[in-house]
Amino acid sequence: MESAQTVIWPIPPFNFDGTVYVPHYFPTPDFEWQPNVMWQTLNLDGRLFGLRMENGGVIDEPKIRLTVYSKNKLTPNVMGRVVNELNWSYGFSEDLSEFFEEFRNDKFLKPVFKRWKGMRFNCANSLYELLIISIVLQNATVKRTIQMMNNLFNAYGSKLKFDGKELFAYWNPEDLNEVDEEELRASKVGYRAKMIKRVSEAFARGEIDELKLRKMNTEDAKQELMKLYGVGPATAQIILGGYLRRYDVFDLKGKFWEQKILSRVMFGKKLIPADEITDEFNNRYGKWRGLAFHYIFTDLFWRHREKKIPWLEKEIRM
């Protein structure tokens, strides 16, 4: 494969591992992480890339060495488009200094900042890919979700070999145009086959413009997303927060798992009403409530990764 290198300079403070890897996201075969290095694939407008991002800096002087692999020539224009997409996916160019300053003494965030100051939202997937993930997550255990995603990659994805790795890249929505629901069901996705088919058709027909969506205000973007088959308020909120990077988006309605975990972490109780937790985030963190949730929630799972937390282990297995 062809390869080219460049350097990305995130706005400090920036935490590389905390940004590129999220411990509570279920694993998919399109990426591999180890401390200070992330390998992933990227399907950008139908062209497939292999990426290696390596941490070359520190929190207050961040630097990322990016190597891009492709079967075709990597022109400066192509490299620029890849870097721009990564900037969007990982928020390298976001200035979060106001957030860190405002909540430097916050009861819940102060200890998290000591470990993960500079962490950003992570959404390495395109909107289409995120919707596929949202579909296979519905009414399924993590184990079942992983099985479905692996089956879909094996049936419709492409394998890329680069930098000593072999990872899958996502398919294009158009690739499923000639695939009927029964064939999709062979990937053992069950009733989700209809949703995958309908969402793929919508993207293949160009019914949604990702770049335009990124520029919309939050409410308009939400309404636009909910025009898509199978996208309700809960899925729209996931997209608004993660993919569209709206740090003010936070609502626990319909998120019982997150509600139970935050009840423990913030209130020391087994279950607090979702409205009460939402009000606490609104009052305490205001326009930063979505990012504050990400910090508190993600830190818990990093700590669990380092040393098992018994009550959380029990919740994960449910």
C-alpha positions as a printed Julia matrix, in Angstrom:
318×3 Matrix{Float64}:
   0.0     0.0    0.0
   1.0     3.64  -0.49
   1.78    5.52   2.73
   2.3     9.15   3.75
   3.0    10.88   7.04
   1.96   14.13   8.62
   1.74   15.68  12.08
  -1.4    16.85  13.89
  -1.08   19.46  16.64
  -4.18   19.28  18.92
  -5.12   22.32  20.99
  -3.81   21.76  24.53
  -4.55   20.38  26.96
  -5.03   17.1   25.11
  -5.07   13.52  26.36
  -4.28   11.08  23.54
  -5.31    7.73  25.03
  -8.36    9.17  26.77
  -9.55   10.58  23.44
  -8.8     7.83  20.91
  -9.93    4.93  23.09
 -13.11    4.61  25.15
 -13.08    1.57  27.5
 -16.86    1.12  27.65
 -17.38    1.07  23.86
 -17.8    -2.46  22.59
 -14.91   -3.66  20.38
 -15.3    -3.76  16.6
 -12.72   -5.2   14.16
 -12.06   -1.85  12.47
  -9.61   -0.61  15.12
  -6.88   -1.73  17.48
  -5.49    0.3   20.38
  -2.5     0.04  22.63
  -1.17    2.81  24.9
   0.0     5.74  22.76
  -0.95    4.12  19.43
  -4.24    3.72  17.58
  -4.73    1.8   14.34
  -8.03    2.18  12.54
  -9.64    2.1    9.13
 -11.51    4.96   7.5
 -14.11    4.82   4.72
 -14.14    8.35   3.35
 -16.62    8.8    0.51
 -16.07    5.21  -0.61
 -12.27    5.32  -0.49
 -10.65    3.1    2.13
  -7.69    4.1    4.28
  -5.63    2.49   7.01
  -4.51    4.88   9.74
  -1.88    4.79  12.43
  -1.96    7.56  15.03
   0.91    7.7   17.5
   1.2     9.95  20.51
   4.3    12.1   20.18
   3.63   14.71  22.83
   2.36   15.39  26.35
  -0.86   16.86  27.76
   0.21   20.51  27.52
   2.3    20.09  24.35
   0.37   17.54  22.3
   1.56   16.07  19.03
   0.2    13.21  16.94
   2.19   11.44  14.25
  -0.25   10.26  11.6
   0.57    7.67   8.93
  -2.04    7.12   6.23
  -2.12    3.98   4.06
  -4.01    3.62   0.8
  -4.05    1.54  -2.39
  -4.13    4.79  -4.36
  -1.85    7.8   -4.45
  -1.96    9.99  -1.37
  -1.98   13.55  -2.67
  -1.77   16.6   -0.37
  -5.47   17.18  -1.01
  -6.38   13.63   0.04
  -4.19   13.88   3.14
  -5.88   17.15   4.03
  -9.33   15.58   3.8
  -8.28   12.67   6.02
  -6.85   15.06   8.64
  -9.99   17.21   8.53
 -12.16   14.14   9.13
 -10.01   13.07  12.08
 -10.19   16.6   13.47
 -13.97   16.28  13.44
 -14.04   12.72  14.82
 -11.72   13.39  17.75
 -12.05   17.13  18.32
  -8.32   17.82  17.98
  -8.98   21.48  17.2
 -11.48   22.08  20.03
 -10.53   24.51  22.77
 -11.92   23.17  26.07
  -9.91   25.46  28.37
 -13.11   27.14  29.63
 -14.49   23.76  30.76
 -11.32   22.85  32.68
 -11.08   26.28  34.31
 -14.73   26.48  35.34
 -14.84   23.05  36.97
 -11.26   22.7   38.23
 -12.57   22.43  41.82
 -15.78   20.52  41.1
 -16.41   17.66  43.51
 -16.77   15.07  40.76
 -14.57   16.45  37.98
 -11.5    17.57  39.96
 -10.23   14.0   40.56
 -11.08   13.03  36.97
  -9.12   15.98  35.56
  -6.03   14.72  37.42
  -6.22   11.55  35.32
  -7.84   12.58  32.05
  -7.63   16.34  31.56
  -7.71   17.0   27.81
  -9.95   14.07  26.9
 -12.41   14.72  24.05
 -15.52   13.02  22.71
 -14.61   10.1   20.47
 -16.65    9.3   17.37
 -14.36    7.63  14.84
 -17.37    6.47  12.8
 -19.32    8.16  10.05
 -22.97    8.94  10.68
 -24.02    5.89   8.67
 -21.65    3.63  10.61
 -22.85    5.01  13.94
 -26.45    4.29  12.97
 -25.54    0.69  12.12
 -23.9     0.38  15.55
 -26.99    1.89  17.2
 -29.21   -0.63  15.42
 -27.24   -3.69  16.51
 -27.11   -2.39  20.08
 -30.91   -2.43  20.35
 -32.26   -5.01  22.78
 -29.04   -7.03  22.74
 -26.32   -8.02  25.17
 -22.79   -6.81  24.44
 -21.81  -10.35  23.43
 -24.71  -10.57  20.98
 -23.94   -7.11  19.57
 -20.3    -8.06  18.96
 -21.41  -11.22  17.17
 -23.76   -9.29  14.88
 -21.14   -6.66  14.02
 -18.53   -9.32  13.26
 -21.01  -11.13  11.03
 -21.78   -7.93   9.11
 -18.1    -7.13   8.65
 -17.4   -10.64   7.41
 -20.28  -10.48   4.95
 -19.96   -6.92   3.63
 -16.78   -5.31   4.96
 -13.31   -5.16   3.4
 -10.07   -6.29   5.01
  -7.16   -3.87   4.94
  -3.58   -4.94   5.69
  -1.26   -2.14   6.79
   1.51   -1.54   9.31
   1.48   -5.21  10.29
  -2.24   -5.11  11.11
  -5.3    -6.61   9.42
  -8.47   -4.67  10.14
 -11.92   -4.45   8.59
 -13.26   -1.34   6.91
 -16.98   -0.57   6.74
 -18.97   -1.16   3.61
 -20.7     1.61   1.64
 -24.47    2.07   2.04
 -24.78    1.4   -1.73
 -23.24   -2.06  -1.21
 -26.51   -3.19   0.4
 -28.74   -1.94  -2.44
 -28.99   -5.4   -4.02
 -29.1    -7.2   -0.68
 -32.55   -8.22   0.53
 -33.67   -8.57   4.13
 -33.42  -12.35   4.1
 -29.77  -12.19   3.11
 -29.13   -9.7    5.89
 -30.89  -12.01   8.32
 -28.31  -14.66   7.42
 -25.88  -12.47   9.34
 -28.06  -13.24  12.37
 -29.18   -9.68  12.97
 -32.84  -10.71  13.3
 -35.51   -8.02  12.98
 -32.74   -5.43  12.66
 -32.28   -6.5    9.03
 -35.18   -4.28   7.99
 -33.73   -1.27   9.8
 -30.24   -1.82   8.35
 -31.75   -2.08   4.88
 -33.89    1.05   5.22
 -31.06    3.18   6.68
 -28.65    1.98   3.99
 -31.14    2.88   1.26
 -31.66    6.36   2.72
 -27.91    7.07   2.66
 -27.49    5.54  -0.79
 -30.18    7.92  -2.06
 -28.45   10.88  -0.42
 -31.41   11.68   1.84
 -29.12   13.11   4.5
 -26.16   15.44   4.07
 -23.61   14.83   6.84
 -21.65   18.02   6.28
 -24.83   20.12   6.29
 -26.03   18.32   9.43
 -22.82   19.23  11.26
 -23.59   22.93  10.78
 -27.23   22.8   11.93
 -28.34   23.95  15.34
 -29.08   21.15  17.78
 -32.88   21.11  17.48
 -32.89   21.21  13.66
 -30.28   18.46  13.55
 -32.4    16.36  15.9
 -35.49   16.75  13.71
 -33.48   15.91  10.6
 -32.09   12.75  12.2
 -35.5    11.58  13.35
 -36.69   11.53   9.73
 -34.53    8.43   9.3
 -36.21    5.08   9.76
 -35.74    3.68  13.26
 -34.17    6.83  14.74
 -36.0     7.9   17.89
 -35.11   10.44  20.6
 -32.61    8.13  22.34
 -30.63    7.36  19.16
 -30.81   11.0   18.08
 -29.32   12.05  21.43
 -26.4     9.64  21.0
 -25.68   11.12  17.57
 -26.07   14.72  18.72
 -23.65   14.23  21.58
 -21.05   11.91  20.1
 -21.1    12.43  16.36
 -22.22   16.08  16.21
 -20.1    16.96  19.26
 -22.76   18.93  21.14
 -21.34   19.08  24.66
 -24.59   20.41  26.1
 -26.64   17.32  25.17
 -27.53   15.18  28.19
 -30.73   13.34  29.07
 -31.09   10.03  30.93
 -34.59    9.3   29.67
 -34.63    5.68  28.47
 -31.05    5.06  29.64
 -31.6     2.81  32.63
 -28.06    1.39  32.65
 -26.43    4.83  32.77
 -29.0     5.92  35.38
 -28.06    3.05  37.7
 -24.34    3.72  37.33
 -24.61    7.48  37.94
 -26.85    6.82  40.95
 -23.97    4.89  42.5
 -21.16    7.22  41.45
 -22.75   10.58  42.27
 -25.32    9.8   44.96
 -24.03    6.59  46.55
 -27.42    4.92  46.06
 -28.67    2.02  43.96
 -31.2     4.03  41.99
 -32.04    7.74  41.79
 -34.85    9.03  39.49
 -33.52    9.91  36.05
 -35.05   13.41  36.24
 -33.21   14.1   39.48
 -29.85   13.12  37.97
 -30.58   15.12  34.82
 -31.44   18.18  36.93
 -28.19   17.77  38.86
 -26.18   17.8   35.63
 -28.13   20.75  34.23
 -27.69   22.83  37.37
 -24.11   21.86  38.09
 -22.6    21.82  34.58
 -24.92   23.9   32.36
 -23.76   23.99  28.74
 -21.0    21.47  29.56
 -23.3    18.81  31.0
 -22.78   16.3   28.17
 -19.01   16.57  28.39
 -19.1    16.35  32.18
 -21.09   13.12  31.89
 -18.52   11.75  29.43
 -15.67   12.52  31.82
 -17.33   11.03  34.9
 -18.63    7.94  33.11
 -15.47    7.23  31.1
 -13.18    7.69  34.1
 -15.17    5.05  35.98
 -14.58    2.51  33.23
 -10.86    3.35  33.0
 -10.6     2.72  36.74
 -12.52   -0.52  36.31
 -10.11   -1.54  33.54
  -7.15   -1.01  35.88
  -8.78   -2.64  38.91
 -12.13   -4.44  38.8
 -14.97   -2.62  40.57
 -17.27   -5.43  41.82
 -20.61   -3.59  41.61
 -19.8    -2.28  38.12
 -18.69   -5.73  36.95
 -22.1    -6.99  38.02
 -23.87   -4.26  36.01
 -21.78   -4.92  32.88
 -22.7    -8.6   32.89
 -26.45   -7.89  33.03
